[in-house]
């Protein structure tokens, strides 16, 4: 879940926001109520297999495939 912060507050409290992001929180910065930026922790190059699998699980929760299966996508990519 993201926290929303206005641009003025973000500028004023940047250090505190960065500390929250370091702890894994995602912060969306808004301008006049519209999202304009996201502060997110950097993706570590050294996630390892377990970290990558967790990232894939998170991606699947956020981006469901609906009725498609990975086999259908694979076969479509092969031109079948």
VOZA-874848 format. One record per residue: residue number from 0; chain; residue in three letters; z, y, x of N, C-alpha, C in turn. Coordinates in nm, 3 decimals, m for minus. Each point is the difference from the previous one (the first is absolute). Layout:
<atom><num>NUM</num><chaine>A</chaine><residu>ALA</residu><n_c3>Z</n_c3><n_c2>Y</n_c2><n_c1>X</n_c1><ca_c3>Z</ca_c3><ca_c2>Y</ca_c2><ca_c1>X</ca_c1><c_c3>Z</c_c3><c_c2>Y</c_c2><c_c1>X</c_c1></atom>
...
This chain:
<atom><num>0</num><chaine>A</chaine><residu>UNK</residu><n_c3>0.000</n_c3><n_c2>m0.117</n_c2><n_c1>0.084</n_c1><ca_c3>0.000</ca_c3><ca_c2>0.117</ca_c2><ca_c1>m0.084</ca_c1><c_c3>0.000</c_c3><c_c2>0.124</c_c2><c_c1>0.089</c_c1></atom>
<atom><num>1</num><chaine>A</chaine><residu>UNK</residu><n_c3>m0.076</n_c3><n_c2>0.098</n_c2><n_c1>m0.040</n_c1><ca_c3>m0.013</ca_c3><ca_c2>0.123</ca_c2><ca_c1>0.076</ca_c1><c_c3>0.092</c_c3><c_c2>0.107</c_c2><c_c1>m0.055</c_c1></atom>
<atom><num>2</num><chaine>A</chaine><residu>UNK</residu><n_c3>0.043</n_c3><n_c2>0.088</n_c2><n_c1>0.089</n_c1><ca_c3>0.072</ca_c3><ca_c2>0.120</ca_c2><ca_c1>m0.041</ca_c1><c_c3>m0.097</c_c3><c_c2>0.116</c_c2><c_c1>0.007</c_c1></atom>
<atom><num>3</num><chaine>A</chaine><residu>UNK</residu><n_c3>0.010</n_c3><n_c2>0.092</n_c2><n_c1>m0.095</n_c1><ca_c3>m0.088</ca_c3><ca_c2>0.116</ca_c2><ca_c1>m0.004</ca_c1><c_c3>0.078</c_c3><c_c2>0.124</c_c2><c_c1>0.042</c_c1></atom>
<atom><num>4</num><chaine>A</chaine><residu>UNK</residu><n_c3>m0.062</n_c3><n_c2>0.078</n_c2><n_c1>0.089</n_c1><ca_c3>0.064</ca_c3><ca_c2>0.120</ca_c2><ca_c1>0.054</ca_c1><c_c3>m0.104</c_c3><c_c2>0.111</c_c2><c_c1>0.002</c_c1></atom>
<atom><num>5</num><chaine>A</chaine><residu>UNK</residu><n_c3>0.039</n_c3><n_c2>0.119</n_c2><n_c1>m0.043</n_c1><ca_c3>m0.089</ca_c3><ca_c2>0.115</ca_c2><ca_c1>0.005</ca_c1><c_c3>m0.026</c_c3><c_c2>0.044</c_c2><c_c1>0.143</c_c1></atom>
<atom><num>6</num><chaine>A</chaine><residu>UNK</residu><n_c3>m0.113</n_c3><n_c2>0.068</n_c2><n_c1>0.021</n_c1><ca_c3>m0.041</ca_c3><ca_c2>0.042</ca_c2><ca_c1>0.135</ca_c1><c_c3>0.104</c_c3><c_c2>0.091</c_c2><c_c1>0.064</c_c1></atom>
<atom><num>7</num><chaine>A</chaine><residu>UNK</residu><n_c3>0.055</n_c3><n_c2>0.094</n_c2><n_c1>m0.075</n_c1><ca_c3>0.100</ca_c3><ca_c2>0.090</ca_c2><ca_c1>0.057</ca_c1><c_c3>0.123</c_c3><c_c2>m0.077</c_c2><c_c1>0.046</c_c1></atom>
<atom><num>8</num><chaine>A</chaine><residu>UNK</residu><n_c3>0.048</n_c3><n_c2>m0.091</n_c2><n_c1>m0.085</n_c1><ca_c3>0.116</ca_c3><ca_c2>m0.081</ca_c2><ca_c1>0.037</ca_c1><c_c3>m0.031</c_c3><c_c2>m0.088</c_c2><c_c1>0.121</c_c1></atom>
<atom><num>9</num><chaine>A</chaine><residu>UNK</residu><n_c3>m0.121</n_c3><n_c2>m0.055</n_c2><n_c1>0.006</n_c1><ca_c3>m0.039</ca_c3><ca_c2>m0.084</ca_c2><ca_c1>0.113</ca_c1><c_c3>0.003</c_c3><c_c2>0.080</c_c2><c_c1>0.130</c_c1></atom>
<atom><num>10</num><chaine>A</chaine><residu>UNK</residu><n_c3>m0.051</n_c3><n_c2>0.122</n_c2><n_c1>m0.006</n_c1><ca_c3>0.000</ca_c3><ca_c2>0.086</ca_c2><ca_c1>0.119</ca_c1><c_c3>0.143</c_c3><c_c2>0.033</c_c2><c_c1>0.042</c_c1></atom>
<atom><num>11</num><chaine>A</chaine><residu>UNK</residu><n_c3>0.083</n_c3><n_c2>0.028</n_c2><n_c1>m0.099</n_c1><ca_c3>0.137</ca_c3><ca_c2>0.041</ca_c2><ca_c1>0.028</ca_c1><c_c3>0.086</c_c3><c_c2>m0.115</c_c2><c_c1>0.052</c_c1></atom>
<atom><num>12</num><chaine>A</chaine><residu>UNK</residu><n_c3>m0.026</n_c3><n_c2>m0.122</n_c2><n_c1>m0.049</n_c1><ca_c3>0.085</ca_c3><ca_c2>m0.115</ca_c2><ca_c1>0.033</ca_c1><c_c3>m0.077</c_c3><c_c2>m0.111</c_c2><c_c1>0.072</c_c1></atom>
<atom><num>13</num><chaine>A</chaine><residu>UNK</residu><n_c3>m0.096</n_c3><n_c2>0.037</n_c2><n_c1>0.082</n_c1><ca_c3>m0.084</ca_c3><ca_c2>m0.100</ca_c2><ca_c1>0.066</ca_c1><c_c3>0.080</c_c3><c_c2>m0.102</c_c2><c_c1>0.079</c_c1></atom>
<atom><num>14</num><chaine>A</chaine><residu>UNK</residu><n_c3>0.097</n_c3><n_c2>0.043</n_c2><n_c1>0.076</n_c1><ca_c3>0.079</ca_c3><ca_c2>m0.094</ca_c2><ca_c1>0.082</ca_c1><c_c3>0.068</c_c3><c_c2>m0.106</c_c2><c_c1>m0.086</c_c1></atom>
<atom><num>15</num><chaine>A</chaine><residu>UNK</residu><n_c3>0.059</n_c3><n_c2>0.042</n_c2><n_c1>m0.112</n_c1><ca_c3>0.067</ca_c3><ca_c2>m0.095</ca_c2><ca_c1>m0.089</ca_c1><c_c3>m0.102</c_c3><c_c2>m0.095</c_c2><c_c1>m0.063</c_c1></atom>
<atom><num>16</num><chaine>A</chaine><residu>UNK</residu><n_c3>m0.116</n_c3><n_c2>0.051</n_c2><n_c1>m0.034</n_c1><ca_c3>m0.104</ca_c3><ca_c2>m0.085</ca_c2><ca_c1>m0.059</ca_c1><c_c3>m0.048</c_c3><c_c2>m0.104</c_c2><c_c1>0.101</c_c1></atom>
<atom><num>17</num><chaine>A</chaine><residu>UNK</residu><n_c3>m0.016</n_c3><n_c2>0.042</n_c2><n_c1>0.125</n_c1><ca_c3>m0.043</ca_c3><ca_c2>m0.094</ca_c2><ca_c1>0.104</ca_c1><c_c3>0.103</c_c3><c_c2>m0.110</c_c2><c_c1>0.021</c_c1></atom>
<atom><num>18</num><chaine>A</chaine><residu>UNK</residu><n_c3>0.127</n_c3><n_c2>0.033</n_c2><n_c1>m0.009</n_c1><ca_c3>0.105</ca_c3><ca_c2>m0.103</ca_c2><ca_c1>0.011</ca_c1><c_c3>m0.012</c_c3><c_c2>m0.101</c_c2><c_c1>m0.114</c_c1></atom>
<atom><num>19</num><chaine>A</chaine><residu>UNK</residu><n_c3>m0.028</n_c3><n_c2>0.047</n_c2><n_c1>m0.120</n_c1><ca_c3>m0.017</ca_c3><ca_c2>m0.090</ca_c2><ca_c1>m0.114</ca_c1><c_c3>m0.121</c_c3><c_c2>m0.091</c_c2><c_c1>0.020</c_c1></atom>
<atom><num>20</num><chaine>A</chaine><residu>UNK</residu><n_c3>m0.108</n_c3><n_c2>0.057</n_c2><n_c1>0.053</n_c1><ca_c3>m0.121</ca_c3><ca_c2>m0.080</ca_c2><ca_c1>0.025</ca_c1><c_c3>0.027</c_c3><c_c2>m0.104</c_c2><c_c1>0.108</c_c1></atom>
<atom><num>21</num><chaine>A</chaine><residu>UNK</residu><n_c3>0.077</n_c3><n_c2>0.036</n_c2><n_c1>0.102</n_c1><ca_c3>0.036</ca_c3><ca_c2>m0.097</ca_c2><ca_c1>0.104</ca_c1><c_c3>0.073</c_c3><c_c2>m0.120</c_c2><c_c1>m0.057</c_c1></atom>
<atom><num>22</num><chaine>A</chaine><residu>UNK</residu><n_c3>0.075</n_c3><n_c2>0.023</n_c2><n_c1>m0.108</n_c1><ca_c3>0.073</ca_c3><ca_c2>m0.109</ca_c2><ca_c1>m0.065</ca_c1><c_c3>m0.089</c_c3><c_c2>m0.079</c_c2><c_c1>m0.096</c_c1></atom>
<atom><num>23</num><chaine>A</chaine><residu>UNK</residu><n_c3>m0.129</n_c3><n_c2>0.036</n_c2><n_c1>m0.007</n_c1><ca_c3>m0.094</ca_c3><ca_c2>m0.077</ca_c2><ca_c1>m0.079</ca_c1><c_c3>m0.043</c_c3><c_c2>0.062</c_c2><c_c1>m0.132</c_c1></atom>
<atom><num>24</num><chaine>A</chaine><residu>UNK</residu><n_c3>0.052</n_c3><n_c2>0.117</n_c2><n_c1>m0.032</n_c1><ca_c3>m0.035</ca_c3><ca_c2>0.065</ca_c2><ca_c1>m0.127</ca_c1><c_c3>m0.136</c_c3><c_c2>0.068</c_c2><c_c1>0.010</c_c1></atom>
<atom><num>25</num><chaine>A</chaine><residu>UNK</residu><n_c3>m0.071</n_c3><n_c2>0.004</n_c2><n_c1>m0.111</n_c1><ca_c3>m0.127</ca_c3><ca_c2>0.073</ca_c2><ca_c1>m0.008</ca_c1><c_c3>0.025</c_c3><c_c2>0.128</c_c2><c_c1>m0.078</c_c1></atom>
<atom><num>26</num><chaine>A</chaine><residu>UNK</residu><n_c3>m0.050</n_c3><n_c2>0.111</n_c2><n_c1>0.052</n_c1><ca_c3>0.021</ca_c3><ca_c2>0.130</ca_c2><ca_c1>m0.064</ca_c1><c_c3>m0.136</c_c3><c_c2>0.062</c_c2><c_c1>m0.030</c_c1></atom>
<atom><num>27</num><chaine>A</chaine><residu>UNK</residu><n_c3>m0.019</n_c3><n_c2>0.041</n_c2><n_c1>m0.124</n_c1><ca_c3>m0.123</ca_c3><ca_c2>0.066</ca_c2><ca_c1>m0.041</ca_c1><c_c3>0.029</c_c3><c_c2>0.149</c_c2><c_c1>m0.008</c_c1></atom>
<atom><num>28</num><chaine>A</chaine><residu>UNK</residu><n_c3>m0.080</n_c3><n_c2>0.079</n_c2><n_c1>0.069</n_c1><ca_c3>0.016</ca_c3><ca_c2>0.145</ca_c2><ca_c1>m0.001</ca_c1><c_c3>m0.096</c_c3><c_c2>0.057</c_c2><c_c1>m0.103</c_c1></atom>
<atom><num>29</num><chaine>A</chaine><residu>UNK</residu><n_c3>0.054</n_c3><n_c2>0.086</n_c2><n_c1>m0.085</n_c1><ca_c3>m0.081</ca_c3><ca_c2>0.059</ca_c2><ca_c1>m0.107</ca_c1><c_c3>m0.016</c_c3><c_c2>0.150</c_c2><c_c1>0.020</c_c1></atom>
<atom><num>30</num><chaine>A</chaine><residu>UNK</residu><n_c3>m0.106</n_c3><n_c2>0.053</n_c2><n_c1>m0.056</n_c1><ca_c3>m0.022</ca_c3><ca_c2>0.144</ca_c2><ca_c1>m0.004</ca_c1><c_c3>m0.035</c_c3><c_c2>0.034</c_c2><c_c1>m0.145</c_c1></atom>
<atom><num>31</num><chaine>A</chaine><residu>UNK</residu><n_c3>0.082</n_c3><n_c2>0.080</n_c2><n_c1>m0.061</n_c1><ca_c3>m0.018</ca_c3><ca_c2>0.036</ca_c2><ca_c1>m0.142</ca_c1><c_c3>m0.004</c_c3><c_c2>m0.125</c_c2><c_c1>m0.087</c_c1></atom>
<atom><num>32</num><chaine>A</chaine><residu>UNK</residu><n_c3>0.084</n_c3><n_c2>m0.099</n_c2><n_c1>0.036</n_c1><ca_c3>0.011</ca_c3><ca_c2>m0.122</ca_c2><ca_c1>m0.080</ca_c1><c_c3>m0.106</c_c3><c_c2>m0.105</c_c2><c_c1>0.026</c_c1></atom>
<atom><num>33</num><chaine>A</chaine><residu>UNK</residu><n_c3>m0.096</n_c3><n_c2>0.030</n_c2><n_c1>0.089</n_c1><ca_c3>m0.106</ca_c3><ca_c2>m0.096</ca_c2><ca_c1>0.032</ca_c1><c_c3>0.026</c_c3><c_c2>m0.062</c_c2><c_c1>0.135</c_c1></atom>
<atom><num>34</num><chaine>A</chaine><residu>UNK</residu><n_c3>m0.009</n_c3><n_c2>m0.134</n_c2><n_c1>0.013</n_c1><ca_c3>0.017</ca_c3><ca_c2>m0.064</ca_c2><ca_c1>0.130</ca_c1><c_c3>m0.109</c_c3><c_c2>0.045</c_c2><c_c1>0.097</c_c1></atom>
<atom><num>35</num><chaine>A</chaine><residu>UNK</residu><n_c3>0.042</n_c3><n_c2>0.038</n_c2><n_c1>0.121</n_c1><ca_c3>m0.097</ca_c3><ca_c2>0.043</ca_c2><ca_c1>0.102</ca_c1><c_c3>0.014</c_c3><c_c2>m0.077</c_c2><c_c1>0.130</c_c1></atom>
<atom><num>36</num><chaine>A</chaine><residu>UNK</residu><n_c3>0.114</n_c3><n_c2>m0.068</n_c2><n_c1>0.022</n_c1><ca_c3>0.020</ca_c3><ca_c2>m0.073</ca_c2><ca_c1>0.125</ca_c1><c_c3>0.109</c_c3><c_c2>m0.106</c_c2><c_c1>m0.019</c_c1></atom>
<atom><num>37</num><chaine>A</chaine><residu>UNK</residu><n_c3>m0.002</n_c3><n_c2>m0.099</n_c2><n_c1>0.090</n_c1><ca_c3>0.104</ca_c3><ca_c2>m0.103</ca_c2><ca_c1>0.001</ca_c1><c_c3>0.058</c_c3><c_c2>m0.011</c_c2><c_c1>0.140</c_c1></atom>
<atom><num>38</num><chaine>A</chaine><residu>UNK</residu><n_c3>0.130</n_c3><n_c2>m0.009</n_c2><n_c1>0.008</n_c1><ca_c3>0.068</ca_c3><ca_c2>m0.031</ca_c2><ca_c1>0.125</ca_c1><c_c3>0.039</c_c3><c_c2>m0.146</c_c2><c_c1>m0.009</c_c1></atom>
<atom><num>39</num><chaine>A</chaine><residu>UNK</residu><n_c3>m0.052</n_c3><n_c2>m0.081</n_c2><n_c1>0.091</n_c1><ca_c3>0.029</ca_c3><ca_c2>m0.144</ca_c2><ca_c1>0.000</ca_c1><c_c3>0.034</c_c3><c_c2>m0.043</c_c2><c_c1>0.141</c_c1></atom>
<atom><num>40</num><chaine>A</chaine><residu>UNK</residu><n_c3>0.078</n_c3><n_c2>m0.107</n_c2><n_c1>0.014</n_c1><ca_c3>0.027</ca_c3><ca_c2>m0.051</ca_c2><ca_c1>0.135</ca_c1><c_c3>m0.131</c_c3><c_c2>m0.049</c_c2><c_c1>0.063</c_c1></atom>
<atom><num>41</num><chaine>A</chaine><residu>UNK</residu><n_c3>m0.013</n_c3><n_c2>0.012</n_c2><n_c1>0.130</n_c1><ca_c3>m0.122</ca_c3><ca_c2>m0.048</ca_c2><ca_c1>0.066</ca_c1><c_c3>m0.007</c_c3><c_c2>m0.152</c_c2><c_c1>m0.006</c_c1></atom>
<atom><num>42</num><chaine>A</chaine><residu>UNK</residu><n_c3>m0.121</n_c3><n_c2>m0.051</n_c2><n_c1>m0.001</n_c1><ca_c3>m0.020</ca_c3><ca_c2>m0.144</ca_c2><ca_c1>0.004</ca_c1><c_c3>0.016</c_c3><c_c2>m0.044</c_c2><c_c1>0.145</c_c1></atom>
<atom><num>43</num><chaine>A</chaine><residu>UNK</residu><n_c3>0.090</n_c3><n_c2>m0.088</n_c2><n_c1>0.023</n_c1><ca_c3>0.026</ca_c3><ca_c2>m0.047</ca_c2><ca_c1>0.136</ca_c1><c_c3>m0.107</c_c3><c_c2>m0.100</c_c2><c_c1>0.042</c_c1></atom>
<atom><num>44</num><chaine>A</chaine><residu>UNK</residu><n_c3>m0.053</n_c3><n_c2>0.016</n_c2><n_c1>0.120</n_c1><ca_c3>m0.098</ca_c3><ca_c2>m0.094</ca_c2><ca_c1>0.052</ca_c1><c_c3>0.063</c_c3><c_c2>m0.135</c_c2><c_c1>0.026</c_c1></atom>
<atom><num>45</num><chaine>A</chaine><residu>UNK</residu><n_c3>0.131</n_c3><n_c2>m0.006</n_c2><n_c1>0.016</n_c1><ca_c3>0.068</ca_c3><ca_c2>m0.124</ca_c2><ca_c1>0.031</ca_c1><c_c3>0.071</c_c3><c_c2>m0.061</c_c2><c_c1>m0.120</c_c1></atom>
<atom><num>46</num><chaine>A</chaine><residu>UNK</residu><n_c3>m0.063</n_c3><n_c2>0.002</n_c2><n_c1>m0.118</n_c1><ca_c3>0.063</ca_c3><ca_c2>m0.055</ca_c2><ca_c1>m0.119</ca_c1><c_c3>0.024</c_c3><c_c2>m0.150</c_c2><c_c1>0.011</c_c1></atom>
<atom><num>47</num><chaine>A</chaine><residu>UNK</residu><n_c3>m0.088</n_c3><n_c2>m0.069</n_c2><n_c1>0.065</n_c1><ca_c3>0.009</ca_c3><ca_c2>m0.145</ca_c2><ca_c1>0.007</ca_c1><c_c3>m0.051</c_c3><c_c2>m0.061</c_c2><c_c1>m0.130</c_c1></atom>
<atom><num>48</num><chaine>A</chaine><residu>UNK</residu><n_c3>m0.010</n_c3><n_c2>m0.132</n_c2><n_c1>m0.001</n_c1><ca_c3>m0.055</ca_c3><ca_c2>m0.071</ca_c2><ca_c1>m0.115</ca_c1><c_c3>0.082</c_c3><c_c2>0.024</c_c2><c_c1>m0.126</c_c1></atom>
<atom><num>49</num><chaine>A</chaine><residu>UNK</residu><n_c3>0.132</n_c3><n_c2>m0.005</n_c2><n_c1>0.011</n_c1><ca_c3>0.084</ca_c3><ca_c2>0.016</ca_c2><ca_c1>m0.119</ca_c1><c_c3>m0.015</c_c3><c_c2>0.140</c_c2><c_c1>m0.059</c_c1></atom>
<atom><num>50</num><chaine>A</chaine><residu>UNK</residu><n_c3>m0.006</n_c3><n_c2>0.100</n_c2><n_c1>0.084</n_c1><ca_c3>m0.017</ca_c3><ca_c2>0.137</ca_c2><ca_c1>m0.047</ca_c1><c_c3>m0.136</c_c3><c_c2>0.020</c_c2><c_c1>m0.066</c_c1></atom>
<atom><num>51</num><chaine>A</chaine><residu>UNK</residu><n_c3>m0.104</n_c3><n_c2>m0.059</n_c2><n_c1>0.058</n_c1><ca_c3>m0.133</ca_c3><ca_c2>0.011</ca_c2><ca_c1>m0.058</ca_c1><c_c3>m0.007</c_c3><c_c2>m0.069</c_c2><c_c1>m0.136</c_c1></atom>
<atom><num>52</num><chaine>A</chaine><residu>UNK</residu><n_c3>0.063</n_c3><n_c2>m0.115</n_c2><n_c1>m0.012</n_c1><ca_c3>0.002</ca_c3><ca_c2>m0.071</ca_c2><ca_c1>m0.128</ca_c1><c_c3>0.071</c_c3><c_c2>0.084</c_c2><c_c1>m0.105</c_c1></atom>
<atom><num>53</num><chaine>A</chaine><residu>UNK</residu><n_c3>0.111</n_c3><n_c2>0.061</n_c2><n_c1>0.036</n_c1><ca_c3>0.072</ca_c3><ca_c2>0.086</ca_c2><ca_c1>m0.094</ca_c1><c_c3>m0.085</c_c3><c_c2>0.119</c_c2><c_c1>m0.041</c_c1></atom>
<atom><num>54</num><chaine>A</chaine><residu>UNK</residu><n_c3>m0.075</n_c3><n_c2>0.059</n_c2><n_c1>0.094</n_c1><ca_c3>m0.089</ca_c3><ca_c2>0.111</ca_c2><ca_c1>m0.032</ca_c1><c_c3>m0.109</c_c3><c_c2>m0.045</c_c2><c_c1>m0.098</c_c1></atom>
<atom><num>55</num><chaine>A</chaine><residu>UNK</residu><n_c3>m0.054</n_c3><n_c2>m0.121</n_c2><n_c1>0.019</n_c1><ca_c3>m0.101</ca_c3><ca_c2>m0.052</ca_c2><ca_c1>m0.092</ca_c1><c_c3>0.058</c_c3><c_c2>m0.024</c_c2><c_c1>m0.139</c_c1></atom>
<atom><num>56</num><chaine>A</chaine><residu>UNK</residu><n_c3>0.122</n_c3><n_c2>m0.050</n_c2><n_c1>m0.006</n_c1><ca_c3>0.065</ca_c3><ca_c2>m0.020</ca_c2><ca_c1>m0.130</ca_c1><c_c3>0.019</c_c3><c_c2>0.133</c_c2><c_c1>m0.072</c_c1></atom>
<atom><num>57</num><chaine>A</chaine><residu>UNK</residu><n_c3>0.044</n_c3><n_c2>0.101</n_c2><n_c1>0.072</n_c1><ca_c3>0.017</ca_c3><ca_c2>0.132</ca_c2><ca_c1>m0.058</ca_c1><c_c3>m0.134</c_c3><c_c2>0.054</c_c2><c_c1>m0.050</c_c1></atom>
<atom><num>58</num><chaine>A</chaine><residu>UNK</residu><n_c3>m0.105</n_c3><n_c2>m0.017</n_c2><n_c1>0.080</n_c1><ca_c3>m0.133</ca_c3><ca_c2>0.046</ca_c2><ca_c1>m0.038</ca_c1><c_c3>m0.045</c_c3><c_c2>m0.068</c_c2><c_c1>m0.130</c_c1></atom>
<atom><num>59</num><chaine>A</chaine><residu>UNK</residu><n_c3>0.025</n_c3><n_c2>m0.131</n_c2><n_c1>m0.011</n_c1><ca_c3>m0.041</ca_c3><ca_c2>m0.073</ca_c2><ca_c1>m0.120</ca_c1><c_c3>0.076</c_c3><c_c2>0.047</c_c2><c_c1>m0.123</c_c1></atom>
<atom><num>60</num><chaine>A</chaine><residu>UNK</residu><n_c3>0.127</n_c3><n_c2>0.038</n_c2><n_c1>0.016</n_c1><ca_c3>0.077</ca_c3><ca_c2>0.050</ca_c2><ca_c1>m0.114</ca_c1><c_c3>m0.055</c_c3><c_c2>0.136</c_c2><c_c1>m0.046</c_c1></atom>
<atom><num>61</num><chaine>A</chaine><residu>UNK</residu><n_c3>m0.038</n_c3><n_c2>0.082</n_c2><n_c1>0.095</n_c1><ca_c3>m0.049</ca_c3><ca_c2>0.134</ca_c2><ca_c1>m0.033</ca_c1><c_c3>m0.144</c_c3><c_c2>m0.005</c_c2><c_c1>m0.049</c_c1></atom>
<atom><num>62</num><chaine>A</chaine><residu>UNK</residu><n_c3>m0.081</n_c3><n_c2>m0.094</n_c2><n_c1>0.052</n_c1><ca_c3>m0.142</ca_c3><ca_c2>m0.010</ca_c2><ca_c1>m0.033</ca_c1><c_c3>m0.031</c_c3><c_c2>m0.140</c_c2><c_c1>m0.055</c_c1></atom>
<atom><num>63</num><chaine>A</chaine><residu>UNK</residu><n_c3>0.039</n_c3><n_c2>m0.029</n_c2><n_c1>m0.124</n_c1><ca_c3>m0.026</ca_c3><ca_c2>m0.134</ca_c2><ca_c1>m0.055</ca_c1><c_c3>m0.149</c_c3><c_c2>m0.025</c_c2><c_c1>m0.016</c_c1></atom>
<atom><num>64</num><chaine>A</chaine><residu>UNK</residu><n_c3>m0.040</n_c3><n_c2>m0.125</n_c2><n_c1>0.014</n_c1><ca_c3>m0.140</ca_c3><ca_c2>m0.039</ca_c2><ca_c1>m0.009</ca_c1><c_c3>m0.041</c_c3><c_c2>m0.034</c_c2><c_c1>m0.142</c_c1></atom>
<atom><num>65</num><chaine>A</chaine><residu>UNK</residu><n_c3>0.094</n_c3><n_c2>0.002</n_c2><n_c1>m0.093</n_c1><ca_c3>m0.033</ca_c3><ca_c2>m0.033</ca_c2><ca_c1>m0.138</ca_c1><c_c3>m0.042</c_c3><c_c2>m0.145</c_c2><c_c1>m0.011</c_c1></atom>
<atom><num>66</num><chaine>A</chaine><residu>UNK</residu><n_c3>m0.114</n_c3><n_c2>m0.025</n_c2><n_c1>m0.062</n_c1><ca_c3>m0.047</ca_c3><ca_c2>m0.137</ca_c2><ca_c1>m0.023</ca_c1><c_c3>m0.073</c_c3><c_c2>m0.058</c_c2><c_c1>0.121</c_c1></atom>
<atom><num>67</num><chaine>A</chaine><residu>UNK</residu><n_c3>m0.028</n_c3><n_c2>0.082</n_c2><n_c1>0.101</n_c1><ca_c3>m0.072</ca_c3><ca_c2>m0.050</ca_c2><ca_c1>0.118</ca_c1><c_c3>0.090</c_c3><c_c2>m0.089</c_c2><c_c1>0.085</c_c1></atom>
<atom><num>68</num><chaine>A</chaine><residu>UNK</residu><n_c3>m0.061</n_c3><n_c2>m0.098</n_c2><n_c1>0.062</n_c1><ca_c3>0.073</ca_c3><ca_c2>m0.083</ca_c2><ca_c1>0.095</ca_c1><c_c3>m0.059</c_c3><c_c2>0.022</c_c2><c_c1>0.139</c_c1></atom>
<atom><num>69</num><chaine>A</chaine><residu>UNK</residu><n_c3>0.075</n_c3><n_c2>m0.036</n_c2><n_c1>0.101</n_c1><ca_c3>m0.051</ca_c3><ca_c2>0.019</ca_c2><ca_c1>0.136</ca_c1><c_c3>m0.121</c_c3><c_c2>m0.089</c_c2><c_c1>0.022</c_c1></atom>
<atom><num>70</num><chaine>A</chaine><residu>UNK</residu><n_c3>m0.006</n_c3><n_c2>m0.116</n_c2><n_c1>m0.065</n_c1><ca_c3>m0.117</ca_c3><ca_c2>m0.088</ca_c2><ca_c1>0.015</ca_c1><c_c3>m0.126</c_c3><c_c2>0.067</c_c2><c_c1>m0.056</c_c1></atom>
<atom><num>71</num><chaine>A</chaine><residu>UNK</residu><n_c3>0.013</n_c3><n_c2>0.067</n_c2><n_c1>m0.116</n_c1><ca_c3>m0.114</ca_c3><ca_c2>0.072</ca_c2><ca_c1>m0.057</ca_c1><c_c3>m0.049</c_c3><c_c2>0.108</c_c2><c_c1>0.095</c_c1></atom>
<atom><num>72</num><chaine>A</chaine><residu>UNK</residu><n_c3>0.093</n_c3><n_c2>0.075</n_c2><n_c1>0.057</n_c1><ca_c3>m0.037</ca_c3><ca_c2>0.105</ca_c2><ca_c1>0.094</ca_c1><c_c3>m0.065</c_c3><c_c2>m0.058</c_c2><c_c1>0.124</c_c1></atom>
<atom><num>73</num><chaine>A</chaine><residu>UNK</residu><n_c3>0.055</n_c3><n_c2>m0.111</n_c2><n_c1>0.051</n_c1><ca_c3>m0.058</ca_c3><ca_c2>m0.065</ca_c2><ca_c1>0.118</ca_c1><c_c3>m0.142</c_c3><c_c2>m0.045</c_c2><c_c1>m0.028</c_c1></atom>
<atom><num>74</num><chaine>A</chaine><residu>UNK</residu><n_c3>m0.018</n_c3><n_c2>m0.068</n_c2><n_c1>m0.115</n_c1><ca_c3>m0.132</ca_c3><ca_c2>m0.053</ca_c2><ca_c1>m0.032</ca_c1><c_c3>m0.101</c_c3><c_c2>0.113</c_c2><c_c1>m0.025</c_c1></atom>
<atom><num>75</num><chaine>A</chaine><residu>UNK</residu><n_c3>0.045</n_c3><n_c2>0.108</n_c2><n_c1>m0.060</n_c1><ca_c3>m0.087</ca_c3><ca_c2>0.115</ca_c2><ca_c1>m0.023</ca_c1><c_c3>m0.044</c_c3><c_c2>0.059</c_c2><c_c1>0.133</c_c1></atom>
<atom><num>76</num><chaine>A</chaine><residu>UNK</residu><n_c3>0.089</n_c3><n_c2>0.003</n_c2><n_c1>0.098</n_c1><ca_c3>m0.033</ca_c3><ca_c2>0.051</ca_c2><ca_c1>0.132</ca_c1><c_c3>m0.097</c_c3><c_c2>m0.089</c_c2><c_c1>0.075</c_c1></atom>
<atom><num>77</num><chaine>A</chaine><residu>UNK</residu><n_c3>m0.002</n_c3><n_c2>m0.128</n_c2><n_c1>m0.038</n_c1><ca_c3>m0.092</ca_c3><ca_c2>m0.095</ca_c2><ca_c1>0.065</ca_c1><c_c3>m0.137</c_c3><c_c2>m0.004</c_c2><c_c1>m0.068</c_c1></atom>
<atom><num>78</num><chaine>A</chaine><residu>UNK</residu><n_c3>m0.013</n_c3><n_c2>0.076</n_c2><n_c1>m0.110</n_c1><ca_c3>m0.129</ca_c3><ca_c2>0.003</ca_c2><ca_c1>m0.069</ca_c1><c_c3>m0.021</c_c3><c_c2>m0.118</c_c2><c_c1>m0.092</c_c1></atom>
<atom><num>79</num><chaine>A</chaine><residu>UNK</residu><n_c3>0.106</n_c3><n_c2>m0.066</n_c2><n_c1>m0.045</n_c1><ca_c3>m0.015</ca_c3><ca_c2>m0.114</ca_c2><ca_c1>m0.090</ca_c1><c_c3>0.001</c_c3><c_c2>0.043</c_c2><c_c1>m0.142</c_c1></atom>
